[in-house]
Amino acid sequence: MRRALDALYAAAAYLAALLLIGTLMMILLGIFGRLLDFQVRGSDAYAGYLMAGSGFLALAHTLKRGEHIRVSVVSRLLEGHAHKLLELIAIGIAVLLAIVLAWFSVRLAWLSFTLHDISTGNDATPLWLPETGMALGTVIFALAMIDEFQLEVRGRRVEPKHDAEPLHIE
């Protein structure tokens, strides 16, 4: 099960990277279109759709690598059982919020699909298409949060170091 979950998180990260490349392509298409005097309808909107999908699909992988912003002012002061209890409460609340986010994201995409909702821009894209990336990303993120919770309960969760440098300095 561990390998399957890690593969799911990695696949979502690779898909997020592909969507980022698509974002770049849409932006470049818009730039070259202005320079060479042609227009691709909706290229700005498509860049936005791709960027949003990329952000949501990268959530789980970012969480599992310990790269989410973490406020640990109170947890640094606690040790032992109190620290473990605070972690369980914090991750439990995060699980509930992630599940709610996933539920409403999937519901939004489904409603857009059933109502044939389209964007108001000149591209007239069916909105369920870009919303599917968000829904998929939030569902995978909710699974990752549940995974983190069960690892914490079993005492197998690796906690990021409080004083560690960020993994990637940009």
C-alpha positions in Angstrom: 0.0 0.0 0.0 2.9 2.4 0.8 4.4 2.0 -2.7 1.0 2.5 -4.3 0.4 5.8 -2.4 3.9 7.1 -3.1 3.4 6.3 -6.7 0.1 8.2 -6.7 1.7 11.2 -5.1 4.6 11.1 -7.6 2.2 10.7 -10.6 0.2 13.7 -9.4 3.5 15.7 -9.2 4.5 14.7 -12.7 1.1 15.6 -14.0 1.4 19.0 -12.2 4.8 19.5 -13.9 3.2 18.7 -17.3 0.5 21.3 -16.6 3.1 23.8 -15.7 4.8 23.2 -19.0 1.4 23.7 -20.7 1.1 27.0 -18.8 4.4 28.1 -20.2 3.4 27.1 -23.7 0.1 29.1 -23.5 2.0 32.1 -22.2 4.6 31.8 -25.0 1.9 31.4 -27.5 0.3 34.6 -26.3 3.6 36.5 -26.4 4.5 35.3 -29.9 1.0 36.0 -31.0 1.3 39.6 -30.0 4.7 39.9 -31.7 3.7 38.2 -34.9 0.2 39.8 -35.0 -2.0 36.7 -34.5 -4.4 35.8 -31.7 -5.1 32.5 -30.1 -8.5 32.9 -28.4 -8.5 31.9 -24.8 -4.7 31.4 -24.3 -4.7 33.5 -21.2 -7.6 31.5 -19.8 -6.0 28.2 -20.6 -2.8 29.3 -18.9 -4.8 30.1 -15.8 -6.6 26.7 -15.9 -3.4 24.8 -16.3 -1.7 26.8 -13.5 -4.6 26.1 -11.1 -4.6 22.4 -12.0 -0.9 22.3 -11.4 -1.1 23.9 -8.0 -3.8 21.5 -6.8 -2.1 18.4 -8.2 1.2 19.3 -6.5 -0.4 19.6 -3.0 0.0 15.9 -1.9 3.6 15.6 -3.1 4.6 18.8 -1.5 3.0 17.7 1.8 4.8 14.3 1.7 8.1 16.0 1.2 7.6 18.2 4.2 7.7 21.4 2.1 4.3 22.9 3.2 4.6 25.9 5.4 4.4 24.8 9.0 3.8 27.0 12.0 5.4 25.3 15.0 5.6 28.0 17.6 3.5 26.0 20.2 4.6 22.5 19.2 8.3 23.4 19.8 7.5 24.1 23.4 5.9 20.7 24.0 7.5 17.3 24.4 6.4 13.7 24.8 2.7 12.9 25.1 1.6 16.6 24.9 3.5 17.0 21.6 2.0 13.8 20.1 -1.5 14.9 21.2 -1.1 18.3 19.6 0.1 16.8 16.4 -2.8 14.4 16.3 -5.3 17.2 16.8 -3.6 19.5 14.2 -3.4 16.7 11.6 -7.0 15.6 12.4 -8.3 19.1 11.8 -6.2 19.2 8.6 -7.7 15.9 7.5 -11.3 17.2 8.0 -10.5 20.4 6.1 -8.9 18.5 3.3 -11.9 16.1 3.0 -14.3 19.1 2.9 -12.2 20.8 0.3 -12.1 17.6 -1.8 -15.9 17.1 -1.4 -16.8 20.6 -2.6 -14.2 20.5 -5.4 -15.6 17.3 -6.8 -19.1 18.6 -6.3 -18.3 21.8 -8.2 -16.8 19.9 -11.1 -19.8 17.6 -11.2 -22.3 20.4 -11.1 -20.4 22.2 -13.9 -20.6 19.0 -15.9 -24.3 18.3 -15.3 -25.3 22.0 -15.9 -23.1 22.3 -19.0 -21.5 25.4 -17.4 -19.0 27.2 -19.7 -16.5 30.0 -19.1 -17.7 33.5 -19.8 -14.6 34.3 -21.8 -14.3 34.1 -25.5 -12.9 30.5 -25.2 -16.3 29.2 -23.9 -14.5 26.2 -22.3 -16.7 23.7 -20.4 -15.7 24.5 -16.8 -15.7 20.9 -15.6 -12.5 20.4 -17.6 -10.3 22.8 -15.6 -12.2 22.0 -12.4 -11.4 18.3 -12.8 -7.7 19.1 -12.1 -8.6 20.9 -8.9 -11.0 18.1 -7.9 -8.4 15.4 -8.6 -5.7 17.3 -6.8 -7.8 17.9 -3.7 -8.9 14.2 -3.5 -5.2 13.1 -3.7 -4.3 15.7 -1.1 -7.1 14.4 1.2 -5.7 10.9 0.9 -2.2 12.2 1.7 -3.5 13.9 4.8 -5.3 10.7 5.9 -2.0 8.9 5.3 -0.1 11.5 7.5 -2.7 11.0 10.2 -2.5 7.2 10.3 1.3 7.4 10.2 1.2 9.8 13.3 -1.2 7.5 15.1 1.1 4.5 14.5 4.2 6.5 15.5 5.8 6.2 12.0 5.4 9.8 10.8 8.7 11.6 10.1 8.3 15.1 11.3 10.2 17.9 9.5 13.0 19.4 11.6 12.0 22.8 13.0 15.4 24.5 12.4 16.1 22.9 9.0 16.6 25.0 5.9 14.0 24.7 3.2 14.6 21.8 0.9 14.8 24.1 -2.1 16.1 27.6 -1.9 14.7 29.7 -4.7 
